[in-house]
Amino acid sequence: MITPRPGYEKTVENLGFGFHQEYWLENAYYIFSAEEIAEIEKASRECYQMYCDAVETCLYDDKKLDRLHIPPLLRNSIRQSWEDDDLSLYGRFDFAFVNGIPKLLEFNADTPTSLIEAAVIQWQWKQDLFPQADQFNYLHEALVQSWKDIHQVYKCENYVFASISDCLEDNATLAYIISTAVEAGLSVSETDIRNVEHFGNALYLQENIPIDCMFKLYPWETMFEEDQEGCMTPMCWIEPLWKSLMSNKAMLSVLYEMFPDSPYILPAYSEPGHLKSYCKKPIFSREGANIELIRNGLVLESTGGEYGKEGHVYQELVDIPSFQCRYPALGSWIIGGAPCGMGIRETASRITHNMSNFVPHIIL
């Protein structure tokens, strides 16, 4: 435990973190060794490569794409996106850290949040309180460099950034991502994604301004439901279409089939099968909704929500170590295909959800 900085609320608000109330508390932090951070980096790098290998396998296997609920109309466009090596900006692995080994819980590959708090807020906290300590955090520099790399390939005159404007967390996340693009020298525009219009074979901003490249903080699976043909327009998408496979939780069972001996991959199946203790999670879901934790056939914990119509994946239950009755999930960030930072969320529940606290860390 630690005493919060005096007036920290105003400090973090000045950094663009307007939704900190009851989320960022500054009353605790985690300490890691350099060896533990090296293992988290290694796990992140290997898990990303395994996901890439799994995408390559699934893309050309219609039975696996059926299992992932990828609409047939979009499959060729997704394959083309992969074959064209369309560029990705970011993603976040969620790990349970058990006996020094990161165990993969899921990959937030398409619309991960908790970015500004990981990249900026916890770094400023460290600089104020532990200036001599280190932190697994070069997220900001990696984001700026990744935008430069993206622009070097795409060379778009304007990059459109879109989200749902009345969501405070998404707004703050998008504003921070836009700031890194501007720092990289990109010309940017911001819009509510509901204002994007689809005519013919292109997408437009209002006033008939065509879109060449759009970063969207909006899930691919939702876009697939709303306008499949719009998703196939010939433009640069960030995240790219092939990320729709990585963000799918059914990939957890594919990973286990392909890499059953990896120390980072938990057994996962399309049905519970022989598992007596498991986490049942929807193929598509957000913020810990519609999760059931089953131990020896009994419900340990569960959450409500609106997800699950496409089906579920059943992942072996992992006992996350608790600290003062709080359960941490490690969020390891991938920027431009490489691990570059970590944020931790914890809660009194074993299920990380939208009310879980963000807790900073240092390396000693």
Secondary structure as UniProt FT lines:
FT   TURN            6..7
FT   HELIX           8..14
FT   TURN            15..16
FT   TURN            18..19
FT   TURN            21..23
FT   STRAND          30..32
FT   HELIX           34..59
FT   HELIX           62..67
FT   TURN            68..69
FT   HELIX           72..74
FT   HELIX           75..83
FT   TURN            84..85
FT   STRAND          90..98
FT   TURN            99..100
FT   STRAND          101..108
FT   HELIX           115..116
FT   HELIX           117..121
FT   HELIX           122..129
FT   TURN            131..132
FT   HELIX           139..154
FT   STRAND          159..163
FT   TURN            165..166
FT   HELIX           168..183
FT   TURN            184..185
FT   STRAND          188..192
FT   HELIX           193..195
FT   STRAND          197..199
FT   TURN            200..201
FT   STRAND          202..205
FT   TURN            206..208
FT   STRAND          209..210
FT   STRAND          213..216
FT   HELIX           220..226
FT   HELIX           228..231
FT   STRAND          236..238
FT   TURN            241..242
FT   HELIX           243..246
FT   TURN            249..250
FT   HELIX           251..258
FT   TURN            260..261
FT   TURN            263..264
FT   STRAND          268..269
FT   TURN            273..274
FT   STRAND          278..282
FT   TURN            287..290
FT   STRAND          292..295
FT   TURN            296..297
FT   STRAND          298..302
FT   TURN            309..310
FT   STRAND          312..316
FT   TURN            324..325
FT   STRAND          326..335
FT   TURN            336..337
FT   STRAND          338..347
FT   TURN            354..355
FT   STRAND          357..359
FT   STRAND          361..363
//
